[in-house]
Amino acid sequence: MRKKISLLCLTLATIGMLAACLGNSASTEEKSEKKSLTFVSNFPSDTFDPQLNYTTVRAGIAETLVKVNEQLQIEPWLSKKWKTEDDGTTWVFEIRDGITFQNGKDLNAEAVKHSLERTIKESEAMKSALKIKEMKASGQILTIITTEPLATLPSELVHPNTAIIDVDAPDIKSKPVGTGPFKVASFKPDNEMKVKKYKEYWGGEPKLDEVVLTFNDDENARTSALQSGEADIVYRPAIESLNTLKKDSSIVVDIQPSLRNQMLFYNSRQEAFKDKNVRKAFDVLLNPKDVVNTALAGQGSPATGPFLDSLDFSNDQKTKTYGPSETQKYLEKAGYILKDGKAIKNGKQLSFKLVTYPYRPELPLMSQMLQSEAKKIGVKIDIQQVENMDEYMTTKDDWGIVTYSLVTSPRGDAGYFFNALYTEGGAFNVGHFHEPVLTSIIDELNKTVDQKQRNKLARQAGEIVEKETLHSSIVHPNNFVAYRDNVKNWVTTKSEYYVITKDLDVK
């Protein structure tokens, strides 16, 4: 009897072990089938609030009514079509049917209206750009009435800060609910976020189950993460590592010209920079070719204006002579004399604070180059690095020059740039310049629908900006991404708005 009981126990134990093994096998198989990807970037994200940060759109969580394609043309997204009934004041958008937020709620015109109302409440810059006076919602039809004719309203609605979310969902800053292919799983500000697929996505089920997005402002650390296999995609690896990465057969390096411009912003609230001769002096201090070779290790091109030369609204710029001696000529026009190795006016040396940020490593390098060249002509520059440049330059007036990297034409049009930099309330009007003729041209640009006429007006605006040297365009950096060869369907977009998409996949 005892022998029979022992045999039974052995049999049950064997069955249990087999079941456990089978269970583990199924679990392992399920785990192995899970498609995930790790993306490491230099995009800091202290919030997921789409009205304050681009990450919600970049991570595939939320979408806008209109998007821009790689030909820099706008195309429908959440809105299937739109029209203006009176040359730019009344706009009618038809919202697509069959779209749901990630909590299952239907997307209709009323939900879009509430989301855009929150946008202009939370963002002064978007309030200024959209110029919304009134909105009416009926079914899938949203009617927007602007305070003045705004021919570029559809283009403005490409901006990630206009992303549509369910405003009734709790905790928008950490867990916004959008309509995109991925929904928030977890979020640690300025560190890591996880998104998982939204199976009911209106554009088709995403190919990846989960994406981990991490932030690291150290480009060498990003590079190491890719080489060690810790990361699958790295945005902007260290420039000096590109040749090494290209030689690695398991890594793909994608380099594209970008729409960015590394610029100098001047602060007109600092007495010295009210004088355009002082601004012109610093406009010619650095040779852009030297900046490309030194700060960008060749990954970029000299800028002759804010826009790429290939764009129709780009100005034909005159050839400039660069260097300290040329700078000194403009400083002499501004009343400065070189005495005892110092640029002096009214008994005081020309000195000011230059503010930069480590988020783009080439900018601190460019700042040091500027400081070194300025020292040769007796100008004292104190460099300060800050973590949150946007906040600093919009709330402080103690700086003379800021080095900044700006995507100048993300929607294939010059309107964004001129409105952002040179209109009252513009997001980047940190120099506080007011040029009546320029304002008049921008107003005319905002009312003009015909693209050829818009290009003509944009060039006129560009001529004034260049003549008055309201800012300086130094270089256009290349955009570069490196990823492991098992990654499929990665696209380095010109706008930099779209990063994690439903089509992104791994083998």
C-alpha positions in Angstrom: 0.0 0.0 0.0 2.8 2.4 1.1 4.5 1.6 -2.3 1.3 2.5 -4.2 1.0 5.8 -2.3 4.7 6.6 -3.0 4.2 5.8 -6.7 1.1 8.1 -6.8 3.0 10.9 -5.2 5.8 10.5 -7.7 3.4 10.6 -10.6 1.6 13.7 -9.3 4.9 15.4 -8.6 6.1 14.6 -12.2 2.8 16.0 -13.6 3.2 19.1 -11.5 6.8 19.6 -12.7 5.7 19.1 -16.3 2.9 21.6 -15.8 5.2 24.1 -14.3 7.7 23.6 -17.1 5.0 24.0 -19.7 3.7 27.1 -17.8 7.2 28.6 -17.8 7.6 27.7 -21.4 4.4 29.4 -22.3 5.3 32.4 -20.2 8.8 32.6 -21.8 7.3 32.3 -25.3 4.7 35.0 -24.5 7.6 37.2 -23.2 9.7 36.5 -26.3 6.8 37.5 -28.6 6.5 40.8 -26.9 7.9 43.5 -29.2 9.5 46.4 -27.3 12.1 49.0 -28.1 14.2 51.5 -26.2 14.6 55.0 -27.5 17.2 57.3 -25.9 17.2 61.0 -26.7 18.2 64.4 -25.6 14.6 65.6 -25.4 14.0 66.6 -21.8 10.5 66.1 -20.5 9.5 67.3 -17.1 5.8 67.0 -18.1 3.6 65.1 -20.5 1.2 68.0 -20.8 1.0 68.4 -24.6 0.3 72.1 -24.3 3.7 72.6 -22.7 5.9 69.9 -24.3 6.4 68.2 -27.6 7.0 64.7 -26.1 3.3 63.7 -26.1 3.2 63.9 -29.9 6.8 62.6 -30.4 5.9 59.5 -28.2 2.8 58.7 -30.3 0.4 59.5 -27.5 -1.5 62.4 -28.9 -2.1 63.8 -32.4 -3.0 67.1 -34.0 -5.7 68.1 -36.4 -3.2 68.6 -39.2 0.3 67.2 -39.7 3.3 68.0 -42.0 4.8 65.5 -44.3 8.5 65.0 -45.4 7.9 67.3 -48.4 7.0 70.0 -45.7 3.4 70.1 -47.0 0.5 70.0 -44.5 -2.0 67.1 -44.7 -5.0 65.9 -42.8 -4.7 64.0 -39.5 -7.5 64.0 -37.0 -9.3 66.5 -39.3 -10.1 64.9 -42.7 -10.5 68.2 -44.4 -11.0 72.0 -43.8 -12.0 75.1 -45.6 -12.3 78.8 -45.0 -15.5 80.6 -45.7 -14.3 84.2 -45.8 -10.6 84.2 -46.7 -9.2 83.3 -43.4 -11.4 84.4 -40.5 -13.9 81.6 -40.4 -12.5 78.1 -40.7 -14.5 74.8 -40.8 -12.8 71.6 -39.8 -14.4 68.2 -40.3 -13.2 65.7 -37.6 -12.7 62.1 -38.7 -15.4 59.6 -37.7 -14.5 56.5 -35.8 -11.7 57.8 -33.6 -11.6 57.2 -29.9 -9.4 58.4 -27.1 -7.3 55.8 -25.4 -10.0 55.6 -22.6 -12.6 54.7 -25.2 -14.3 58.1 -25.5 -15.4 59.1 -28.9 -13.5 62.0 -30.6 -15.9 64.6 -31.8 -15.9 68.4 -32.5 -16.9 69.2 -28.9 -13.9 67.2 -27.5 -11.6 69.0 -29.9 -13.1 72.4 -28.9 -12.5 71.7 -25.2 -8.9 70.6 -26.0 -8.1 73.7 -28.0 -9.7 75.9 -25.3 -7.2 74.4 -22.9 -4.4 75.0 -25.3 -4.9 78.7 -25.5 -5.5 78.9 -21.8 -2.3 77.1 -20.9 0.0 78.5 -23.6 0.3 82.2 -24.2 2.4 81.5 -27.3 -0.3 79.3 -28.9 -3.0 81.8 -27.9 -1.0 84.4 -29.8 -0.4 82.1 -32.8 -3.9 80.7 -33.2 -5.8 84.0 -32.6 -9.0 82.1 -31.8 -12.0 84.4 -31.0 -14.7 81.7 -30.9 -15.3 78.1 -31.6 -18.6 76.2 -32.4 -19.0 72.4 -32.3 -21.7 70.4 -34.0 -21.2 66.6 -34.4 -17.9 66.2 -36.3 -17.9 69.8 -37.5 -15.7 72.4 -35.7 -15.9 76.0 -36.7 -13.1 78.3 -35.6 -13.5 82.1 -35.9 -10.3 84.1 -35.5 -9.8 87.6 -34.3 -8.3 88.6 -37.6 -7.8 86.9 -41.0 -5.3 84.0 -40.4 -4.4 82.2 -43.6 -2.0 80.0 -41.8 -4.4 78.6 -39.2 -4.3 75.0 -40.6 -0.5 75.2 -40.6 -0.5 76.5 -37.0 -2.6 73.5 -35.9 0.4 71.3 -36.9 2.2 72.5 -33.8 2.5 69.7 -31.1 1.2 72.1 -28.5 -2.2 72.0 -30.2 -2.4 68.2 -29.7 -5.9 67.0 -28.9 -6.4 65.3 -25.6 -9.4 64.3 -23.4 -9.4 67.3 -21.1 -11.7 65.5 -18.6 -9.1 62.8 -18.0 -7.2 63.2 -14.6 -3.5 63.9 -14.3 -2.8 65.4 -17.7 0.7 66.3 -16.8 1.7 62.7 -16.1 -0.9 60.6 -18.0 -2.6 62.5 -20.8 -5.2 60.6 -22.8 -4.8 61.2 -26.5 -5.8 59.4 -29.7 -2.4 58.2 -30.8 -1.1 54.6 -31.3 0.5 54.5 -27.8 -0.8 55.3 -24.3 1.1 56.2 -21.2 2.2 53.3 -19.0 4.5 55.1 -16.6 6.4 58.4 -16.4 9.4 59.7 -14.4 10.0 63.3 -15.2 13.2 64.0 -17.1 14.2 60.4 -16.8 12.1 57.7 -18.3 8.6 57.0 -19.7 7.0 53.9 -21.0 4.2 53.7 -23.5 2.2 50.7 -24.6 0.2 50.0 -27.7 -3.4 51.2 -28.0 -4.8 48.2 -29.9 -7.9 50.1 -31.0 -5.9 52.9 -32.7 -7.9 54.3 -35.6 -4.9 54.1 -38.0 -4.4 50.3 -37.4 -2.8 48.3 -34.6 0.7 49.4 -33.7 3.5 46.9 -34.5 5.3 47.4 -31.2 3.8 46.4 -27.8 5.8 48.8 -25.7 8.4 51.6 -26.1 10.7 52.8 -23.4 11.8 56.4 -23.9 14.7 57.6 -21.8 16.4 61.0 -21.5 20.1 61.6 -21.2 21.8 64.9 -22.0 25.2 63.2 -22.2 25.8 62.4 -25.8 28.6 59.9 -25.0 26.3 58.1 -22.6 23.6 57.9 -25.4 26.2 56.5 -27.7 27.4 53.9 -25.2 23.8 52.8 -24.6 23.5 52.0 -28.3 26.8 50.2 -28.5 26.1 48.1 -25.5 22.6 47.1 -26.8 20.9 48.9 -23.9 19.2 51.2 -26.5 17.8 50.4 -29.9 17.6 53.9 -31.2 19.6 56.9 -30.1 18.8 60.4 -31.1 21.9 62.5 -31.7 24.8 60.3 -30.6 28.1 62.0 -30.0 29.2 63.7 -33.2 32.7 62.4 -32.9 31.4 58.8 -32.6 29.6 58.8 -36.0 32.5 57.3 -38.0 32.9 54.6 -35.5 29.2 53.8 -35.5 29.2 53.7 -39.3 31.8 50.9 -39.2 29.7 48.7 -36.9 27.7 46.4 -39.2 25.0 46.0 -36.5 24.3 49.8 -36.4 22.6 52.1 -39.0 23.5 55.8 -39.0 21.0 58.2 -40.6 22.2 61.7 -41.2 19.8 64.3 -42.7 19.9 68.1 -43.2 17.8 69.7 -40.6 15.4 72.7 -40.5 17.3 73.9 -37.5 19.3 77.1 -37.2 21.9 77.7 -34.5 21.3 81.3 -33.8 22.3 84.3 -31.7 19.4 86.1 -30.0 20.1 89.7 -29.0 18.4 91.4 -26.0 17.3 94.9 -26.9 16.7 95.6 -23.2 20.4 95.7 -22.7 21.7 99.2 -23.6 24.5 98.0 -25.9 22.3 95.8 -28.0 19.8 98.6 -28.8 22.5 99.8 -31.3 22.4 97.7 -34.5 26.1 98.3 -35.0 26.8 96.3 -31.9 24.5 93.6 -33.1 26.2 93.7 -36.5 29.6 93.4 -34.8 28.7 90.1 -33.2 27.0 89.0 -36.4 30.3 88.8 -38.2 32.6 87.8 -35.3 32.4 84.1 -36.0 32.9 82.6 -39.4 30.1 80.0 -39.8 32.5 77.6 -41.6 34.7 77.6 -38.5 31.7 76.8 -36.4 30.7 73.9 -38.7 34.2 72.4 -38.6 34.9 73.0 -34.9 31.6 72.8 -33.0 29.8 70.5 -35.4 32.7 68.4 -36.6 31.5 69.0 -40.1 27.9 67.9 -39.5 26.2 71.0 -40.8 26.4 73.9 -43.2 27.0 77.6 -42.8 23.7 79.6 -42.6 23.1 82.6 -44.7 19.7 83.2 -43.1 17.2 81.5 -40.8 16.0 79.1 -43.5 17.7 76.5 -45.7 18.8 78.1 -49.0 16.7 75.5 -50.9 13.4 76.9 -49.5 11.5 79.3 -51.7 11.1 81.9 -49.0 14.8 82.0 -48.2 16.6 85.3 -49.0 19.6 85.6 -51.2 22.1 86.8 -48.6 25.2 88.9 -49.4 28.6 87.5 -48.8 30.0 88.7 -45.5 33.5 89.2 -44.2 34.1 87.7 -40.8 36.5 88.0 -38.0 37.6 90.3 -35.0 38.9 93.1 -37.3 35.5 93.3 -39.1 33.7 93.3 -35.7 35.9 96.1 -34.5 34.8 98.3 -37.4 31.2 98.0 -36.3 32.1 98.6 -32.7 33.9 101.8 -33.7 30.7 102.9 -35.6 28.9 102.3 -32.3 31.3 104.6 -30.5 33.6 102.0 -28.9 37.4 102.6 -28.9 40.0 100.0 -28.1 42.1 101.2 -25.2 44.5 99.2 -23.0 43.1 96.0 -24.6 39.4 96.9 -23.8 36.5 98.0 -26.0 35.5 101.2 -24.2 32.5 103.6 -24.5 31.7 106.3 -22.0 34.5 104.9 -19.8 33.1 101.4 -19.6 34.2 98.2 -21.2 31.7 96.4 -23.4 30.8 93.3 -21.3 27.7 91.2 -21.0 26.4 87.8 -20.1 26.0 85.1 -22.8 23.6 82.3 -21.9 23.6 78.9 -23.4 22.5 75.3 -22.5 24.0 71.8 -22.6 21.0 70.2 -24.2 22.8 70.8 -27.6 26.5 70.4 -26.9 27.6 72.5 -29.9 26.0 75.6 -28.5 28.3 75.8 -25.4 31.2 75.2 -27.9 30.0 78.0 -30.1 29.7 80.3 -27.1 33.3 79.6 -26.1 34.4 80.4 -29.7 32.5 83.7 -29.5 34.0 84.5 -26.1 37.5 83.7 -27.3 37.2 85.9 -30.4 35.6 88.7 -28.5 38.4 88.8 -26.0 40.8 89.7 -28.9 39.0 93.0 -29.4 38.5 93.8 -25.7 35.0 92.6 -25.2 34.3 90.7 -22.0 31.8 87.9 -22.2 30.7 85.9 -19.2 29.1 82.5 -20.2 26.3 81.0 -18.1 24.8 77.6 -18.8 21.2 77.0 -17.8 19.1 73.8 -17.9 15.8 75.4 -19.0 16.7 78.0 -21.6 13.2 78.7 -22.7 12.2 79.7 -19.2 15.4 81.7 -18.6 15.4 83.8 -21.7 11.6 84.6 -21.4 11.7 85.6 -17.8 15.2 87.2 -17.4 16.6 90.3 -18.9 20.2 90.1 -17.5 21.6 88.6 -20.7 23.0 90.2 -23.8 23.2 87.2 -26.2 21.6 83.8 -26.1 22.8 80.9 -28.3 19.7 78.9 -29.3 18.8 76.1 -31.7 15.4 76.6 -33.4 13.5 74.7 -36.0 12.7 77.7 -38.2 10.2 76.3 -40.7 8.8 73.1 -39.3 5.6 73.4 -41.4 7.3 74.4 -44.6 6.4 78.0 -44.3 8.1 81.2 -43.0 5.0 82.4 -41.0 5.9 80.5 -37.9 9.3 82.0 -37.6 8.4 85.6 -38.1 5.4 85.4 -35.8 7.3 83.6 -33.1 10.3 86.0 -33.1 8.9 89.3 -34.1 5.3 89.8 -33.0 4.0 90.8 -29.6 3.4 87.7 -27.6 5.5 85.5 -29.9 7.0 82.5 -28.2 10.6 83.5 -29.1 10.2 87.3 -29.1 12.8 87.3 -26.3 14.8 90.2 -27.9 11.8 92.5 -27.5 12.3 94.2 -30.9 9.6 96.2 -32.4 10.0 97.2 -36.0 6.8 98.8 -37.3 7.5 98.0 -41.0 8.3 94.4 -40.2 5.2 94.1 -38.1 3.1 95.4 -41.0 4.7 92.9 -43.4 4.0 90.0 -40.9 0.4 91.1 -40.6 0.1 91.1 -44.4 1.8 87.7 -44.4 -0.8 86.3 -42.0 -3.7 87.4 -44.2 -2.2 86.1 -47.4 -3.2 82.7 -48.8 -1.4 82.7 -52.1 1.9 80.9 -51.6 3.9 82.9 -54.1 2.8 86.1 -52.5 3.5 84.6 -49.1 7.0 83.7 -50.2 7.5 87.3 -51.5 6.4 88.8 -48.2 8.6 86.4 -46.3 11.6 87.5 -48.2 10.7 91.2 -47.6 10.5 90.4 -43.9 13.8 88.6 -44.1 15.5 91.6 -45.7 14.4 93.9 -42.8 15.6 91.4 -40.2 19.0 91.1 -42.0 19.3 94.9 -42.4 18.6 95.6 -38.7 20.4 92.4 -37.6 17.6 91.5 -35.1 19.3 88.1 -34.7 22.2 86.2 -36.3 21.9 82.9 -38.1 25.2 80.9 -37.7 24.8 77.3 -38.9 22.3 74.7 -40.0 23.2 71.5 -38.0 22.6 68.1 -39.5 20.1 65.8 -37.8 21.5 62.4 -37.0 20.2 59.2 -35.5 21.8 55.8 -35.0 19.9 52.6 -34.5 20.4 48.9 -34.3 19.9 47.0 -37.6 16.9 45.0 -36.2 14.8 48.3 -36.1 12.4 48.6 -38.9 10.5 51.6 -40.4 12.5 54.3 -38.6 12.1 57.7 -40.2 14.2 60.8 -39.2 11.6 63.4 -39.8 12.6 66.9 -40.9 10.1 68.5 -38.5 11.3 66.4 -35.5 7.7 66.2 -34.5 7.0 62.5 -35.2 9.3 59.9 -33.6 7.4 56.9 -32.2 4.9 55.8 -34.9 2.5 52.8 -35.3 4.8 51.5 -38.1 8.0 51.4 -36.0 9.0 47.8 -35.5 11.8 45.4 -34.6 12.7 42.2 -36.3 
